[in-house]
Amino acid sequence: MNDDDFLKTLRAEGSELRFDPGEVVLGRIEARVRSRLSEVESISETLARWLRPLAGAMFAAAAISVATLVWLSIEPADALLASADVSIVEDYYRVAR
């Protein structure tokens, strides 16, 4: 069986499974599309649609920054080094807690 015969057989068998929407369904789809196309957005709605995600991203970045600063202020890096005992013995560096 070559490709043409296979495709003809596939189309013939698949024609039974094809969905044929009725006039009522097509009318509903057309009405829905027309109503969406007839709605005119104002400039404020367009700006709000674009600026809401940007404001959310800026808020998330600010929240992460604040959380990082709070976390760093709890245990500063200098306090970790200040508590360690550093001694030099025979050309070796030893860090003890």
Steps between C-alpha positions, in 0.01 A plus 500: 500500500650834402444833673210606276301183567571527870382860515182421305420214737575717801272778373219254426519344846540835672203660328268317741676662794486854359297740714238688304366790707141593438367840403424583863860440610638700208260785582617503862866503400438781253312704761778450751768608254300805391440610859872470580593700190244771566628569852731798478761526773573836646853624550473450875397136456792439263747662738360305793528174306869571429601661829348247743754226418785753513386624839474141623853423382635815667321408823648149489850639444457746789373224730796279414739791558350575841510134599865478395594812695321374809670162470843663462443731796424207729838331455758735347809346344734689738341332802586159359865596457520674838395184685771287333845465653766541233854401590816459297725214611797379298388649169153346525184695542251348739148617556327372812161579641 
